[in-house]
Amino acid sequence: MTYDRIDWHSGNNFPKQLPFENGGTHIGIFLAWIIINDMIGVIHVEDLNGLLTKVKSRSITGRAFLIEECDAKFWSEDLNDEGREFANYYYADRDGYGKYVDDYSEIFSVYETLYHVEDNWKNYDLMESMISKRYAEWKHRNEVMK
């Protein structure tokens, strides 16, 4: 299953003055959280290029990982089982987009468009607490349902 791809965001609503990569900033922020929280899929575990380590040390962003390691596409295979279940709940629900895009839109509402959000660790930090909050809610919900 494909969760998201940079090229899906390059259509009519994408600002022509921005680089193509800006269509992946939101994906990269979520992917960085996944990496930092050890929910990355087994296809990346060997980390032959050291890119997981670079994300964890903040020497590259999640968007750079998405482009360099994932061919600018975010697939279910990029996640382990827990990461996939959480992404199904928060990033993409049955109707398409989950709460993630709503949270991202709210946190970065000061930007001209969501594609203008800068790809940096400061912006990751702004989203990190919200993703962690949603993860805690999801974990709690799953425990209550058991």
Secondary structure as UniProt FT lines:
FT   STRAND          2..5
FT   HELIX           6..9
FT   TURN            12..13
FT   TURN            16..17
FT   HELIX           20..24
FT   HELIX           25..36
FT   TURN            37..38
FT   HELIX           42..45
FT   TURN            48..49
FT   HELIX           51..56
FT   TURN            57..58
FT   HELIX           62..70
FT   TURN            71..72
FT   STRAND          73..75
FT   HELIX           76..78
FT   HELIX           81..90
FT   TURN            94..95
FT   HELIX           99..107
FT   TURN            108..110
FT   HELIX           114..116
FT   HELIX           121..145
//
